[in-house]
Amino acid sequence: MDTTSFPTDLDIASAATLQPMDEIAAQLGIGPDHLEPYGRDVAKIDLAFLDEPTQRHTAKYVVVTAVTPTPLGEGKTTTSVGLAQGLQRLGKRAVVALRQPSMGPTFGIKGGAAGGGYSQVVPMERLNMHLTGDFHAVTAAHNLLAAMIDNHLHHGNALGIDVRNITWRRVLDVNDRSLRNVVVGLGAREDGVTRETGFDITAASEIMVLLTLAKSLADLRERLGRIVIGYTSDGQSVTAEDLGAAGAMAAMLKDAIKPNLLQTLEGGPAIIHCGPFGNIATGTSSVTADLIAMQGSDYAITEAGFGADMGAERFFNVKCRVSGLKPDVAVIVVTVRALKAHSGNYVIKPGKPLPPGLLEENPTDVEAGLPNLRKHIEIVRRFGVQPVVAINAFPQDHDSEHAVIRRYCNGIGVRTAVSRHVAEGGAGARELAEVVMEAAHEPTSFEFLYPLDLPLEQKIEAVATQIYGADGIDVSPAAARALKDYERLGFGGLPVVIAKTHLSISSDPSLKGAPRGWRMPVREVRAAVGAGYVYAICGEMRTMPGLSASPNAQRIDVGPDGNITGLS
């Protein structure tokens, strides 16, 4: 394939002929009574569809994950879309359920996140911009709670909230580093109580992940009420329910809880819903999206953020506990250039030219990066799920490099396939689809990593040692106190999430491959009680990204005809 003449993602998406939404919905068994149009090419799905007296949850459940990401991206989303298209080419009813892209990365560095090439979700412009306004609803509900906190302080603080121990910040779906740390309440007395706070990006909001895990409007309302916004001076938690904010927040989110229906370039259904951060949250699409997909297809394909150490682990331990669904297959996406990067022989920096050697034929470097792939296969197998390795092929790849990956996987009994979905759409994913179908019909022995009645610290240690390969954990005094307090407050029965770098299986982004002989530091622990987990912070996590020196926002525009340009 001549990459110089290959059309842009936006060009491909703009040239597509979209199918009527009622026909897309019909593929899932969704009739007009449960379809709420948002323009011609997008619709919402009424959750009442899940109560229809039809046979439920008969689909094969496939999660797409990857090796440890590099700055180049390994293509989980486009592989998810390509796999769905490939299965449809084989005559199977397949649906893909994905996260909605955040406008922060769209205007920052990515320029869009709807797949790529001929394996995309369309309409691309709607998906990467406002879609149906779900992110705005999350932003508004989150900031309403923040406003009610400050209003409560201004009017006397009857709940006795410790102003120095308020954990609820504000959010915005724009990369803006200047808002990471702010002071509110400056000015006259009537302008509020002066205190330090800050902004996160909307995808980092607890409400975003809470919306992802809620199974009904009633469940959503209950979870909103459980949100802990801070603590009193004697260490008692203060919730959104205590402030009287949860009801209004639920009202603002009553439409956002409904998943969005779009389509692939080949006219298959795509359910797009929610978009929680992969570093500090689950990094998955919603439970309701998956339940709908399982009810209306032969194969339900979903994606989990970053590598198997983060996205898949949380998908298994957190999302599957909530949904009650058990995955049949985990597709591990790998690229030749990723394994070369994990060899440790190259330094790759975003926005910089690739090292010339990365594109040269070098099976030895691919082989040197295999320990990273091996570790992700082990992680998937630890949960009793069938792994399939998808080699996301690029034009610059060499057959000898693909052969290294195939030979290794064959040697350890793991199915593998080369997929060329970016260039060829569903036809290029045919081998992958066939392999996934084979694996999906084998028996599984899915199991969680830990029981919920295990103490929080032991759950964190189980993830660190059994998933990441750490020798143990080192808990700071502050984190130890927090864990003790959370057990006292009744949060000990929650699952855990580890907030760490996605650039290494370890907590140190400089450690490549499959690191050994290291210990994981736990410097801080926080509770996302509404979402339903406790998360340990093991490194510096930026929850409000900044823009680069040349952000993609400078290249996005709209013409007189209303067509958007600059998305990629």
MITORPA-107534 format. One record per residue (C-alpha): residue number from 1; chain; x, y, z. Coordinates in Angstrom, 1 decimal. Example, Ala and Ser with C-alpha at 12.3 -4.5 7.8 and 13.67 -1.06 7.14 Angstrom:
residues 2
NODE  nr kette      X      Y      Z
NODE   1     A   12.3   -4.5    7.8
NODE   2     A   13.7   -1.1    7.1
This chain:
residues 568
NODE  nr kette      X      Y      Z
NODE   1     A    0.0    0.0    0.0
NODE   2     A    1.3    3.4   -0.9
NODE   3     A    0.9    5.4    2.3
NODE   4     A    1.6    8.7    0.5
NODE   5     A   -1.7    8.3   -1.5
NODE   6     A   -3.7    6.7    1.3
NODE   7     A   -6.7    9.0    2.1
NODE   8     A   -7.0   10.5    5.6
NODE   9     A   -9.4    9.0    8.1
NODE  10     A  -11.7   12.1    7.7
NODE  11     A  -11.7   11.7    3.9
NODE  12     A  -12.7    8.1    4.1
NODE  13     A  -15.4    8.8    6.7
NODE  14     A  -16.8   11.8    4.6
NODE  15     A  -17.1    9.6    1.5
NODE  16     A  -19.1    6.9    3.3
NODE  17     A  -22.8    6.3    2.5
NODE  18     A  -24.5    5.8    5.8
NODE  19     A  -27.4    3.5    6.3
NODE  20     A  -30.7    4.6    7.9
NODE  21     A  -30.6    4.4   11.7
NODE  22     A  -33.7    2.2   11.9
NODE  23     A  -31.9   -0.4    9.8
NODE  24     A  -28.9   -0.3   12.0
NODE  25     A  -31.0   -0.7   15.1
NODE  26     A  -33.0   -3.6   13.5
NODE  27     A  -29.7   -5.6   13.3
NODE  28     A  -29.8   -5.5   17.2
NODE  29     A  -33.5   -6.3   17.4
NODE  30     A  -34.2   -2.7   18.5
NODE  31     A  -37.5   -1.4   17.2
NODE  32     A  -38.6    2.3   16.8
NODE  33     A  -40.2    2.2   20.3
NODE  34     A  -36.7    2.0   21.9
NODE  35     A  -34.9    4.3   19.4
NODE  36     A  -34.5    8.1   20.0
NODE  37     A  -33.1    9.8   16.9
NODE  38     A  -30.5   12.6   17.4
NODE  39     A  -30.4   13.9   13.8
NODE  40     A  -30.2   11.5   10.8
NODE  41     A  -27.1    9.5   11.7
NODE  42     A  -27.1    9.1   15.5
NODE  43     A  -29.7    7.7   18.0
NODE  44     A  -30.0    6.9   21.7
NODE  45     A  -31.2    3.5   22.9
NODE  46     A  -33.9    3.5   25.5
NODE  47     A  -32.8    1.2   28.4
NODE  48     A  -36.3   -0.3   28.4
NODE  49     A  -35.0   -2.4   25.6
NODE  50     A  -33.1   -4.4   28.2
NODE  51     A  -36.5   -5.4   29.8
NODE  52     A  -37.9   -6.8   26.6
NODE  53     A  -38.9  -10.5   27.0
NODE  54     A  -36.3  -11.8   24.6
NODE  55     A  -33.5  -14.3   25.0
NODE  56     A  -30.7  -12.5   26.9
NODE  57     A  -27.0  -12.5   26.9
NODE  58     A  -26.4  -15.3   24.3
NODE  59     A  -23.6  -13.5   22.4
NODE  60     A  -20.0  -14.4   22.7
NODE  61     A  -18.3  -11.6   24.8
NODE  62     A  -15.0  -10.4   23.4
NODE  63     A  -12.7   -7.7   25.0
NODE  64     A  -10.0   -6.1   23.0
NODE  65     A   -6.8   -5.1   24.9
NODE  66     A   -3.2   -4.7   23.9
NODE  67     A    0.5   -4.8   24.8
NODE  68     A    1.9   -1.9   26.8
NODE  69     A    1.2    1.2   24.7
NODE  70     A    3.8    3.2   23.0
NODE  71     A    3.4    6.9   21.9
NODE  72     A    2.6    5.5   18.4
NODE  73     A   -0.6    3.8   19.5
NODE  74     A   -1.3    0.1   18.8
NODE  75     A   -4.8    0.4   17.4
NODE  76     A   -7.2   -1.2   19.9
NODE  77     A  -10.2    0.9   18.7
NODE  78     A   -9.6    0.3   15.0
NODE  79     A   -9.0   -3.4   15.6
NODE  80     A  -12.3   -3.6   17.6
NODE  81     A  -14.1   -2.1   14.7
NODE  82     A  -12.3   -4.2   12.1
NODE  83     A  -13.0   -7.4   14.0
NODE  84     A  -16.8   -6.5   14.1
NODE  85     A  -16.6   -5.9   10.3
NODE  86     A  -14.7   -9.1    9.7
NODE  87     A  -17.3  -11.1   11.7
NODE  88     A  -20.1   -9.5    9.7
NODE  89     A  -18.3  -10.5    6.5
NODE  90     A  -18.6  -14.1    7.8
NODE  91     A  -22.3  -13.7    8.2
NODE  92     A  -22.3  -13.2   12.0
NODE  93     A  -24.3  -10.5   13.9
NODE  94     A  -21.5   -8.5   15.5
NODE  95     A  -21.6   -5.2   17.4
NODE  96     A  -18.8   -3.1   18.8
NODE  97     A  -19.2   -1.1   22.0
NODE  98     A  -16.7    1.6   22.5
NODE  99     A  -15.9    4.7   24.6
NODE 100     A  -16.8    8.1   23.4
NODE 101     A  -13.7   10.2   22.6
NODE 102     A  -12.9   13.1   24.8
NODE 103     A  -12.6   16.5   23.1
NODE 104     A   -9.5   17.2   25.1
NODE 105     A   -7.3   14.7   23.1
NODE 106     A   -9.3   15.5   19.9
NODE 107     A   -8.1   19.1   20.1
NODE 108     A   -4.8   18.2   21.7
NODE 109     A   -2.8   15.5   20.0
NODE 110     A   -5.0   12.7   18.7
NODE 111     A   -7.2   14.7   16.3
NODE 112     A  -10.0   12.1   16.8
NODE 113     A  -10.5    8.6   18.1
NODE 114     A  -13.1    6.8   16.1
NODE 115     A  -10.9    4.0   14.6
NODE 116     A   -8.8    4.5   11.5
NODE 117     A   -8.7    3.9    7.8
NODE 118     A  -11.5    1.6    6.6
NODE 119     A  -12.3    0.4   10.1
NODE 120     A  -14.0    3.5   11.6
NODE 121     A  -17.2    4.5   13.4
NODE 122     A  -19.2    7.2   11.6
NODE 123     A  -20.3    9.9   11.4
NODE 124     A  -16.7   10.8   12.5
NODE 125     A  -17.3   14.5   13.1
NODE 126     A  -20.3   13.9   15.4
NODE 127     A  -18.5   11.2   17.3
NODE 128     A  -15.4   13.3   17.9
NODE 129     A  -17.2   16.5   18.9
NODE 130     A  -20.4   16.8   21.0
NODE 131     A  -22.2   13.6   19.8
NODE 132     A  -25.4   13.7   21.9
NODE 133     A  -24.1   15.9   24.7
NODE 134     A  -23.3   13.1   27.2
NODE 135     A  -19.9   14.6   28.2
NODE 136     A  -21.5   18.0   28.7
NODE 137     A  -24.1   16.5   30.9
NODE 138     A  -21.4   14.9   33.0
NODE 139     A  -19.5   18.2   33.2
NODE 140     A  -22.6   20.0   34.3
NODE 141     A  -23.7   17.5   36.9
NODE 142     A  -20.1   17.3   38.3
NODE 143     A  -19.8   21.1   38.5
NODE 144     A  -23.3   21.4   40.1
NODE 145     A  -22.1   19.3   43.0
NODE 146     A  -19.0   21.5   43.2
NODE 147     A  -21.1   24.6   43.3
NODE 148     A  -23.4   23.2   46.0
NODE 149     A  -20.3   22.4   48.1
NODE 150     A  -19.1   26.0   48.0
NODE 151     A  -22.6   27.2   48.5
NODE 152     A  -22.9   25.1   51.6
NODE 153     A  -19.7   26.5   53.0
NODE 154     A  -20.8   30.0   52.2
NODE 155     A  -24.1   29.6   54.1
NODE 156     A  -22.5   28.4   57.4
NODE 157     A  -21.2   24.8   56.8
NODE 158     A  -23.9   23.1   58.8
NODE 159     A  -22.3   19.7   58.0
NODE 160     A  -19.0   20.7   59.4
NODE 161     A  -17.0   20.0   56.2
NODE 162     A  -13.3   20.4   56.7
NODE 163     A  -12.3   22.9   54.1
NODE 164     A   -8.8   21.4   53.9
NODE 165     A  -10.2   18.0   53.2
NODE 166     A  -12.6   18.5   50.3
NODE 167     A  -11.8   16.0   47.5
NODE 168     A  -14.3   17.1   44.9
NODE 169     A  -12.8   19.3   42.2
NODE 170     A  -14.3   20.8   39.0
NODE 171     A  -14.1   19.4   35.4
NODE 172     A  -13.9   20.6   31.8
NODE 173     A  -13.6   18.7   28.6
NODE 174     A  -10.7   20.8   27.3
NODE 175     A   -7.0   20.4   27.9
NODE 176     A   -6.1   23.4   30.1
NODE 177     A   -3.0   23.1   32.3
NODE 178     A   -3.6   26.5   33.8
NODE 179     A   -6.7   25.2   35.6
NODE 180     A   -4.9   22.3   37.4
NODE 181     A   -4.7   24.3   40.6
NODE 182     A   -6.9   27.3   41.3
NODE 183     A   -8.2   29.4   44.2
NODE 184     A  -12.0   30.0   44.3
NODE 185     A  -13.9   32.5   46.5
NODE 186     A  -11.7   35.5   45.9
NODE 187     A  -13.3   38.9   46.1
NODE 188     A  -15.9   40.2   48.4
NODE 189     A  -17.5   38.2   51.3
NODE 190     A  -20.6   37.4   49.2
NODE 191     A  -18.3   35.8   46.5
NODE 192     A  -17.9   32.7   48.7
NODE 193     A  -15.3   31.0   50.9
NODE 194     A  -11.7   31.2   49.7
NODE 195     A  -10.1   27.9   49.3
NODE 196     A   -7.7   26.0   47.0
NODE 197     A   -9.1   23.5   44.4
NODE 198     A   -8.6   22.7   40.8
NODE 199     A  -10.0   21.2   37.5
NODE 200     A   -9.7   17.8   36.0
NODE 201     A  -10.7   16.8   32.5
NODE 202     A  -14.3   15.5   32.2
NODE 203     A  -13.1   12.0   31.4
NODE 204     A  -11.5   11.9   34.9
NODE 205     A  -14.8   12.7   36.7
NODE 206     A  -16.1   10.1   39.1
NODE 207     A  -19.5   10.8   37.5
NODE 208     A  -18.1    9.6   34.2
NODE 209     A  -17.1    6.2   35.5
NODE 210     A  -20.2    6.0   37.7
NODE 211     A  -22.3    6.5   34.6
NODE 212     A  -20.2    3.7   32.9
NODE 213     A  -21.1    1.2   35.7
NODE 214     A  -24.7    2.1   36.4
NODE 215     A  -27.2   -0.5   35.1
NODE 216     A  -30.3    1.6   35.4
NODE 217     A  -31.6    5.1   36.2
NODE 218     A  -32.3    3.9   39.8
NODE 219     A  -28.8    2.5   40.1
NODE 220     A  -27.4    5.8   38.8
NODE 221     A  -29.4    7.8   41.3
NODE 222     A  -28.2    5.6   44.2
NODE 223     A  -24.5    5.8   43.1
NODE 224     A  -24.7    9.6   42.8
NODE 225     A  -25.9    9.8   46.3
NODE 226     A  -22.9    7.8   47.6
NODE 227     A  -20.3   10.1   46.1
NODE 228     A  -18.0   11.3   48.8
NODE 229     A  -17.0   14.9   48.4
NODE 230     A  -14.8   15.3   51.5
NODE 231     A  -14.7   14.7   55.2
NODE 232     A  -15.6   16.5   58.4
NODE 233     A  -13.0   17.5   61.0
NODE 234     A  -13.6   14.3   62.9
NODE 235     A  -13.1   12.1   59.9
NODE 236     A  -16.6   11.3   58.8
NODE 237     A  -17.4   11.2   55.1
NODE 238     A  -19.7   13.8   53.5
NODE 239     A  -21.7   12.7   50.5
NODE 240     A  -23.7   14.2   47.6
NODE 241     A  -26.8   12.9   49.3
NODE 242     A  -25.9   14.8   52.5
NODE 243     A  -25.7   18.0   50.4
NODE 244     A  -29.0   17.3   48.7
NODE 245     A  -27.4   17.4   45.3
NODE 246     A  -27.9   13.8   44.0
NODE 247     A  -31.4   14.2   42.8
NODE 248     A  -30.7   17.2   40.6
NODE 249     A  -27.6   15.5   39.3
NODE 250     A  -29.6   12.4   38.3
NODE 251     A  -32.1   14.6   36.5
NODE 252     A  -29.2   16.2   34.5
NODE 253     A  -28.0   12.7   33.5
NODE 254     A  -31.3   10.9   32.7
NODE 255     A  -30.6   11.0   29.0
NODE 256     A  -26.9   10.6   29.2
NODE 257     A  -27.4    7.1   30.7
NODE 258     A  -28.8    5.9   27.4
NODE 259     A  -26.2    4.5   25.1
NODE 260     A  -25.6    6.1   21.6
NODE 261     A  -26.1    4.1   18.4
NODE 262     A  -23.9    4.8   15.4
NODE 263     A  -22.5    2.6   12.7
NODE 264     A  -19.3    1.3   11.2
NODE 265     A  -18.1    2.1    7.7
NODE 266     A  -19.6   -1.2    6.6
NODE 267     A  -23.0   -0.6    8.0
NODE 268     A  -22.7   -2.6   11.2
NODE 269     A  -24.0   -1.3   14.6
NODE 270     A  -21.6    0.5   16.9
NODE 271     A  -22.7    1.5   20.5
NODE 272     A  -20.7    4.4   21.8
NODE 273     A  -21.1    5.3   25.5
NODE 274     A  -19.1    7.1   28.2
NODE 275     A  -15.4    7.6   28.3
NODE 276     A  -13.7    7.3   31.7
NODE 277     A   -9.9    7.8   32.1
NODE 278     A   -7.9    4.7   31.7
NODE 279     A   -5.2    5.7   34.2
NODE 280     A   -7.4    6.4   37.3
NODE 281     A  -10.6    4.6   36.3
NODE 282     A  -11.9    1.6   34.4
NODE 283     A  -11.1    2.9   30.9
NODE 284     A  -14.1    1.1   29.4
NODE 285     A  -17.4    1.8   27.7
NODE 286     A  -20.6    1.3   29.7
NODE 287     A  -22.1   -1.7   31.2
NODE 288     A  -25.5   -0.8   29.6
NODE 289     A  -23.8   -0.7   26.2
NODE 290     A  -22.4   -4.2   26.7
NODE 291     A  -25.7   -5.6   28.0
NODE 292     A  -27.5   -4.3   24.9
NODE 293     A  -24.8   -5.6   22.7
NODE 294     A  -25.0   -9.1   24.3
NODE 295     A  -28.8   -9.2   23.9
NODE 296     A  -28.8   -8.3   20.2
NODE 297     A  -25.8  -10.0   18.6
NODE 298     A  -23.8  -13.2   18.1
NODE 299     A  -20.6  -11.4   19.0
NODE 300     A  -20.3   -8.4   21.4
NODE 301     A  -17.0   -6.7   21.1
NODE 302     A  -15.8   -4.1   23.6
NODE 303     A  -12.5   -2.4   24.3
NODE 304     A  -10.5   -1.8   27.5
NODE 305     A   -8.1    1.1   27.8
NODE 306     A   -4.3    0.8   27.5
NODE 307     A   -2.6   -2.6   28.0
NODE 308     A   -3.9   -5.8   29.6
NODE 309     A   -2.2   -4.8   32.9
NODE 310     A   -4.6   -1.9   33.2
NODE 311     A   -7.6   -2.0   31.0
NODE 312     A   -8.2   -5.7   30.9
NODE 313     A   -7.5   -6.1   34.7
NODE 314     A  -10.1   -3.5   35.5
NODE 315     A  -12.5   -4.8   32.9
NODE 316     A  -12.3   -8.3   34.6
NODE 317     A  -12.2   -7.2   38.3
NODE 318     A  -14.5   -4.2   38.2
NODE 319     A  -16.7   -4.0   35.2
NODE 320     A  -17.5   -7.8   35.0
NODE 321     A  -18.4   -7.8   38.7
NODE 322     A  -21.0   -5.2   38.0
NODE 323     A  -22.4   -6.5   34.7
NODE 324     A  -22.3  -10.2   35.7
NODE 325     A  -21.0  -11.0   32.2
NODE 326     A  -18.1  -13.4   31.6
NODE 327     A  -15.8  -12.8   28.7
NODE 328     A  -15.1  -15.6   26.3
NODE 329     A  -12.0  -14.1   24.5
NODE 330     A   -9.5  -11.4   25.0
NODE 331     A   -7.9  -10.1   21.9
NODE 332     A   -4.4   -8.7   22.5
NODE 333     A   -3.4   -6.1   19.9
NODE 334     A    0.3   -5.9   19.0
NODE 335     A    2.3   -4.1   16.4
NODE 336     A    5.7   -4.9   15.1
NODE 337     A    6.9   -1.4   15.9
NODE 338     A    5.6   -1.7   19.5
NODE 339     A    7.6   -4.9   20.1
NODE 340     A   10.7   -3.1   18.6
NODE 341     A   10.1   -0.3   21.0
NODE 342     A    9.8   -2.7   24.0
NODE 343     A   13.2   -4.1   23.0
NODE 344     A   14.7   -1.0   24.6
NODE 345     A   16.8   -0.2   21.5
NODE 346     A   14.8    2.8   20.5
NODE 347     A   13.6    6.1   22.0
NODE 348     A   10.2    7.2   20.7
NODE 349     A    8.9   10.6   21.5
NODE 350     A    5.4   12.1   20.6
NODE 351     A    5.7   14.6   17.7
NODE 352     A    9.3   13.6   16.9
NODE 353     A   10.4   11.7   13.8
NODE 354     A   10.6    7.9   14.2
NODE 355     A   14.1    6.4   14.6
NODE 356     A   15.0    5.2   11.1
NODE 357     A   15.9    1.8   12.4
NODE 358     A   12.3    1.2   13.7
NODE 359     A   11.1    0.8   10.1
NODE 360     A   13.9   -1.4    8.9
NODE 361     A   13.6   -5.2    8.7
NODE 362     A   14.8   -6.4   12.1
NODE 363     A   13.3   -9.7   13.4
NODE 364     A   15.9   -9.7   16.2
NODE 365     A   14.4   -6.5   17.7
NODE 366     A   10.9   -7.9   17.5
NODE 367     A   12.1  -11.0   19.3
NODE 368     A   13.7   -8.8   22.0
NODE 369     A   10.3   -7.2   22.7
NODE 370     A    8.4  -10.5   23.1
NODE 371     A    8.6  -10.5   26.9
NODE 372     A    6.1   -7.7   27.0
NODE 373     A    3.7   -9.7   24.9
NODE 374     A    4.3  -12.8   27.0
NODE 375     A    3.4  -10.9   30.1
NODE 376     A    0.1   -9.6   28.7
NODE 377     A   -0.8  -13.1   27.6
NODE 378     A   -0.1  -14.4   31.1
NODE 379     A   -2.3  -11.7   32.5
NODE 380     A   -5.3  -12.7   30.4
NODE 381     A   -4.7  -16.4   31.2
NODE 382     A   -4.6  -15.6   34.9
NODE 383     A   -8.3  -14.7   34.7
NODE 384     A   -9.1  -17.9   32.8
NODE 385     A   -9.9  -16.2   29.5
NODE 386     A   -8.8  -17.4   26.1
NODE 387     A   -6.2  -15.0   24.5
NODE 388     A   -5.9  -14.3   20.8
NODE 389     A   -3.0  -12.2   19.5
NODE 390     A   -4.0   -9.7   16.7
NODE 391     A   -1.0   -8.4   14.8
NODE 392     A   -2.2   -5.0   13.6
NODE 393     A   -0.2   -4.9   10.3
NODE 394     A    1.3   -1.7    8.9
NODE 395     A    2.7   -1.3    5.3
NODE 396     A    6.2   -0.9    6.6
NODE 397     A    6.1   -4.3    8.3
NODE 398     A    8.1   -7.3    7.0
NODE 399     A    6.8  -10.9    6.8
NODE 400     A    9.9  -12.0    8.7
NODE 401     A    8.8   -9.8   11.7
NODE 402     A    5.3  -11.2   11.7
NODE 403     A    6.7  -14.7   11.6
NODE 404     A    8.6  -14.0   14.8
NODE 405     A    5.3  -13.2   16.6
NODE 406     A    3.4  -16.1   15.0
NODE 407     A    6.2  -18.6   15.9
NODE 408     A    6.3  -17.5   19.5
NODE 409     A    2.5  -17.6   20.0
NODE 410     A    2.3  -21.0   18.3
NODE 411     A    4.9  -22.2   20.7
NODE 412     A    2.9  -21.3   23.8
NODE 413     A   -0.5  -22.4   22.4
NODE 414     A   -1.9  -19.0   21.6
NODE 415     A   -3.9  -18.3   18.4
NODE 416     A   -2.7  -15.4   16.3
NODE 417     A   -3.7  -13.6   13.2
NODE 418     A   -2.4  -10.8   11.0
NODE 419     A   -5.1   -8.2   10.5
NODE 420     A   -5.1   -5.5    7.7
NODE 421     A   -8.4   -3.9    8.6
NODE 422     A   -7.0   -0.3    8.4
NODE 423     A   -6.3   -0.7    4.7
NODE 424     A   -8.9   -3.3    3.8
NODE 425     A  -11.8   -3.0    6.3
NODE 426     A  -13.6   -6.1    7.2
NODE 427     A  -12.0   -8.1    4.4
NODE 428     A   -8.6   -7.5    6.0
NODE 429     A   -9.8   -8.8    9.4
NODE 430     A  -11.2  -12.0    8.1
NODE 431     A   -8.4  -14.2    9.5
NODE 432     A   -8.7  -12.5   12.9
NODE 433     A  -12.5  -13.0   12.9
NODE 434     A  -12.1  -16.7   12.1
NODE 435     A   -9.6  -17.2   14.9
NODE 436     A  -11.7  -15.3   17.4
NODE 437     A  -14.7  -17.5   16.5
NODE 438     A  -12.7  -20.6   17.1
NODE 439     A  -11.4  -19.4   20.5
NODE 440     A  -14.9  -18.1   21.6
NODE 441     A  -16.3  -21.6   21.4
NODE 442     A  -13.8  -23.2   23.7
NODE 443     A  -14.7  -23.6   27.3
NODE 444     A  -13.5  -20.9   29.7
NODE 445     A  -12.8  -20.8   33.5
NODE 446     A  -13.2  -17.1   34.2
NODE 447     A  -12.4  -16.1   37.8
NODE 448     A  -11.7  -12.8   39.6
NODE 449     A   -8.2  -12.0   40.9
NODE 450     A   -9.4  -11.6   44.5
NODE 451     A  -12.5  -11.9   46.7
NODE 452     A  -14.1   -8.7   47.8
NODE 453     A  -13.8   -9.5   51.5
NODE 454     A  -10.0   -9.4   51.2
NODE 455     A   -8.6   -6.3   53.0
NODE 456     A   -7.9   -3.4   50.7
NODE 457     A   -4.2   -3.5   51.1
NODE 458     A   -4.1   -7.2   50.2
NODE 459     A   -6.2   -6.5   47.1
NODE 460     A   -3.7   -3.8   46.0
NODE 461     A   -0.8   -6.2   46.6
NODE 462     A   -2.5   -9.0   44.6
NODE 463     A   -2.8   -6.7   41.5
NODE 464     A    0.8   -5.5   42.0
NODE 465     A    2.4   -8.9   42.4
NODE 466     A    0.1  -11.2   40.3
NODE 467     A   -0.6   -8.8   37.4
NODE 468     A    2.3   -6.4   37.2
NODE 469     A    5.0   -8.8   38.5
NODE 470     A    6.1   -6.6   41.4
NODE 471     A    7.9   -8.2   44.4
NODE 472     A    5.6   -6.4   46.7
NODE 473     A    4.2   -2.9   47.6
NODE 474     A    5.5   -0.1   49.8
NODE 475     A    2.6    1.8   51.4
NODE 476     A    3.3    5.3   52.6
NODE 477     A    2.2    6.3   56.1
NODE 478     A   -0.5    8.6   54.6
NODE 479     A   -1.8    5.8   52.4
NODE 480     A   -1.8    3.3   55.2
NODE 481     A   -3.9    5.7   57.4
NODE 482     A   -6.3    6.2   54.5
NODE 483     A   -6.7    2.5   54.0
NODE 484     A   -7.5    2.1   57.7
NODE 485     A  -10.0    4.9   57.6
NODE 486     A  -11.7    3.4   54.5
NODE 487     A  -12.1    0.1   56.2
NODE 488     A  -13.6    1.9   59.2
NODE 489     A  -16.0    3.8   57.0
NODE 490     A  -17.3    0.6   55.4
NODE 491     A  -15.5    0.9   52.0
NODE 492     A  -13.3   -2.2   52.6
NODE 493     A  -15.6   -4.5   50.5
NODE 494     A  -14.9   -2.5   47.3
NODE 495     A  -12.6   -3.6   44.5
NODE 496     A   -9.4   -1.7   43.8
NODE 497     A   -8.0    0.2   40.9
NODE 498     A   -4.3    1.1   40.6
NODE 499     A   -3.6    4.6   39.2
NODE 500     A   -0.2    4.2   37.5
NODE 501     A    1.6    4.9   34.3
NODE 502     A    0.3    3.2   31.1
NODE 503     A    3.8    3.2   29.5
NODE 504     A    5.1    0.3   31.5
NODE 505     A    3.7   -2.8   33.2
NODE 506     A    5.4   -1.5   36.3
NODE 507     A    4.7    1.8   38.0
NODE 508     A    7.9    3.3   36.5
NODE 509     A    7.4    4.5   32.9
NODE 510     A   11.1    4.1   32.2
NODE 511     A   11.0    0.3   32.7
NODE 512     A   10.2   -1.5   29.5
NODE 513     A    9.5   -5.0   28.5
NODE 514     A    8.4   -7.2   31.5
NODE 515     A   10.3   -5.7   34.5
NODE 516     A   11.3   -7.8   37.4
NODE 517     A   12.9   -7.1   40.8
NODE 518     A   10.9   -4.0   41.6
NODE 519     A    8.4   -2.9   44.3
NODE 520     A    5.3   -0.7   43.7
NODE 521     A    5.1    2.4   45.9
NODE 522     A    1.6    3.4   47.0
NODE 523     A    1.9    7.0   47.9
NODE 524     A   -1.8    7.9   48.2
NODE 525     A   -5.2    6.2   48.3
NODE 526     A   -8.6    7.7   47.4
NODE 527     A  -12.1    6.4   47.4
NODE 528     A  -14.5    6.6   44.5
NODE 529     A  -17.5    5.4   46.5
NODE 530     A  -20.2    6.3   44.0
NODE 531     A  -18.4    4.5   41.3
NODE 532     A  -17.7    1.7   43.6
NODE 533     A  -13.9    1.2   44.0
NODE 534     A  -10.9    2.4   46.0
NODE 535     A   -7.9    3.6   43.9
NODE 536     A   -4.3    3.6   44.9
NODE 537     A   -2.0    6.3   43.3
NODE 538     A    1.4    4.9   42.4
NODE 539     A    3.1    7.8   40.5
NODE 540     A    2.3   11.2   39.1
NODE 541     A   -1.1   11.1   37.4
NODE 542     A   -2.1   14.2   35.3
NODE 543     A   -5.9   14.4   35.4
NODE 544     A   -5.9   17.6   33.5
NODE 545     A   -3.7   17.4   30.3
NODE 546     A   -2.1   20.4   28.7
NODE 547     A   -1.9   21.4   25.1
NODE 548     A    1.3   20.9   23.0
NODE 549     A    3.2   23.7   21.3
NODE 550     A    1.2   22.9   18.2
NODE 551     A   -2.2   21.5   19.2
NODE 552     A   -4.5   19.8   16.7
NODE 553     A   -7.0   22.6   17.5
NODE 554     A   -4.9   24.8   15.2
NODE 555     A   -5.7   22.6   12.3
NODE 556     A   -9.4   22.0   12.8
NODE 557     A  -11.8   24.3   11.0
NODE 558     A  -15.3   24.4    9.4
NODE 559     A  -16.0   25.5    5.8
NODE 560     A  -18.9   27.5    4.4
NODE 561     A  -20.7   24.2    3.6
NODE 562     A  -20.5   23.2    7.3
NODE 563     A  -18.0   20.4    6.7
NODE 564     A  -15.4   20.1    9.4
NODE 565     A  -11.7   19.8    8.4
NODE 566     A   -8.6   18.8   10.3
NODE 567     A   -9.8   15.8   12.2
NODE 568     A   -7.6   12.7   11.6
